[in-house]
């Protein structure tokens, strides 16, 4: 992926102006920005970014992207923040072989020292 390519999260911005800045160290300012950047990290097989943005108490040290499907579309249904807690309801579409499938999740986030972290999600 080049910095001029469209961002995988579907924002219609170039990668550099969207999730690329967070993948390169900028702090995601909202839970939606973090969710989009995590989706893009899955699409780009960036396990390091996913690990770094996982809540420190919830991180899985055995996390791997070995069986990561081809992520093709993200839909944000809702994003809410209240104080240091947030939620994002999303649908993520992926391809495995010729089949397209969908993951729907209500994700929970917590802000610690000014940074949002993914805590957990409830799959619908």
N, C-alpha and C positions, 0 to 999 in steps of 0.2 A: 504494500500500500504506500502510495506517495502522499505527501502532505496536501496536495491539491485534490485528491480523490474525495468523493462524497463520504461523509462519516457513516459508518455502519449502523449507527443508532437511528438513522432515518430523519435527522433534523433538517436535511437539505443544506447544511453548512459543509464547508470543506473540513476534512478530518483535523487539520491543524487548528482551525478556529473553533472546533467543537471538542470532542473527547480526547484528541491528541494532546491538548494542553494539560489535561489531567493525567494522562498516561506519562507525561514528561515532568510531573512534579507539582503542578498547580493544584490548589485545594478546590475541590468541587463545592460551590457555594450553596447548593440546595440538594435535597434528597433526589429530586428528579435528575439533576445533573450527574449525581453519583450513580444512579440506576442506569442512565444512558451510557455512562463511561464503563460501567461493569459489563453491560451487554456488549459494547464494542470490544472490550477485553476478551470476552468469550469468543466473539466472532473472529478476533485476531490471534487467538491462542496465547494470550498474555497472562499466564498463570501468576506471575510475580505481582502484577497490579491487583488481580483478584485477591491474592493473599494479603497484600498490604491494606486493602480497603475492607477487609473482613474485621469485625469487632475483635479486639485482642483476646477476649475471653471465649470467643466462639470459633476461632481459627482451627481448621483441620490441617494438621501438619502432614497428613498423608494425601492431601489434595493433588489431583492430577487432571490433566485435560486429555488423557489418552483416548477416551471414547467420546470426545467432543463432536457433536454433529455440526453440520453446516448451518449456521444461523442466517436467516434470510430476511426477517422483518421484526421490528419491535413496535408495539402499540402501547402507549401509556394511557391507561383508563383514568387514573386519578393519582394525584400526589398531594400529600398533606404534611405540614410541619406544625408542631406545637412545642415551644420551648426547645428542649434537646432531644425530642423524639419525633420520628416521622414515619410515614408509610407511603408506599407506591404500589398501586395495583396495575399490573401490566400483563400483556400477552406477548409471548415471544414465539415466532414461527421458525421451524427448522426443517431441514431436509436430511433424510437418511435414505440413501439409495435414490429411488424414484418417488418415495412417499414424502409428503409434507405433513408435519404434525405441529401441535401447539402446546406450549407450557403456559399456564395461567397461574399467577402467584400474587399474593398480597405480601409484600416485603416490609420488614421492619428495620428501622435505622435508628442509630443513636449518635448524637454529636458529643465528642469528647475533645476538650481543648480546641474548639473551633473547627474540628474535622468531623465530617459525617462518616459513619461506618455501617456496613451491612451487618445486621444481627442475625436474622433468620427470616424464613418465609413460609407461608401456608399455601400449599398448592391446591388450586381449585379443581 
